[in-house]
Amino acid sequence: MGHSRRLAERVDLARMAPREELASTKYCLANPWMEYVVYLPSGGEVEVDLSAAGRPLTVEWIHPTEGTVQRAGETTGGGKRVFKSPLR
């Protein structure tokens, strides 16, 4: 629960809704113009539809067990993007 609380301090979970159609893993919470949280249950990579995002987005990887955060730069909205997990 501690990791979930820390995530809630970083993103506005109250404004997010399940949006399985936005991620190839089907695990996505989104406020499509602002924030996305995507879960990769097996690691690997995921395609995320950022068509609604009209501004650059910061990309971070959060290890679901350890809670560590790894910054991965920025990406642009306006289309689909593929992300590959650096986590093991």
SULPEBEL-V241505 format. One record per residue. SS is DSSP state (~ for helix, > for strand, _ for the rest). OMEGA is omega in radians with two decimals (* if undefined). Layout:
SS_OMEGA + SS_OMEGA
This chain:
__-3.13 + ~_3.13 + ~_3.12 + ~_3.12 + ~_3.13 + ~_3.08 + ~_3.14 + ~_3.08 + ~_-3.08 + ~_-3.12 + __-3.12 + __-3.11 + ~_-3.12 + ~_-3.14 + ~_-3.11 + __3.09 + >_3.06 + >_-3.14 + __-3.05 + ~_-3.13 + ~_-3.10 + ~_-3.10 + >_-3.13 + __3.08 + __-3.09 + __3.13 + __-3.09 + >_2.92 + >_-3.08 + >_2.79 + >_-2.81 + __3.12 + __-2.96 + __-2.96 + >_3.10 + >_2.99 + >_-3.09 + >_3.14 + __3.06 + __-3.03 + __-3.13 + __-3.07 + __3.10 + __-3.12 + >_-3.11 + >_3.00 + >_-3.10 + >_3.10 + >_3.14 + __-3.10 + __-3.09 + __-3.10 + __-3.10 + __-3.13 + __3.07 + __3.14 + >_3.06 + >_3.14 + >_3.09 + >_3.04 + >_3.12 + >_3.10 + __-3.01 + __-3.13 + __-3.08 + __-3.12 + __3.13 + __-3.12 + >_3.09 + >_3.13 + >_-3.10 + >_3.07 + >_-3.11 + >_3.00 + >_3.12 + __3.04 + __3.05 + __3.14 + __3.12 + >_3.13 + >_3.10 + >_3.14 + >_3.11 + >_-3.09 + __3.05 + __-3.06 + __3.11 + __*
